[in-house]
Amino acid sequence: MNKQTAQIEDPSIKYGNPKAVYNNQNLSPQEKISILQDWEYQVRQELVADDESIKTTASDSLHEILECLSQLGGDSCME
């Protein structure tokens, strides 16, 4: 996997935080929703991890992702 492929697969590498996706003027609302939904799915997967420090970070990220999705009118990947 090259670095560009990793960035596509892990939005946190390219964008750093969900608000960076939300505030990105180069992305359409639908692109933002798609990226945030992918990110949400990845974070939910991390929440099943055994490591409590990973769960805390993932939980914080999930909250921010869902907030951004809501502001964009997008649905959770779980809906």
C-alpha positions, 0 to 999 in steps of 0.5 A: 500500500502506498502513502496515497492509498493509505490516505484514501483508506484512513482520512485521519492521515490526510485530514487530521480531524473531522472538522478539517473535512467539514471546513474543506472548501475543495470538497463537495458536501457529498464528498465530505459526507462520504469521507466522514461516513468512511471515517465513522466506520473506521472509528467504530471498528476501533471502538471494539478494540481492547485497549482503553486508550484507543477507545477513548480517542476513537470515542472522541473522534466519533462524536466529532464525526457525527457532529460534522455529518449532522451539520452536513445533513448526512446520515451515520454509516449505521443508518 
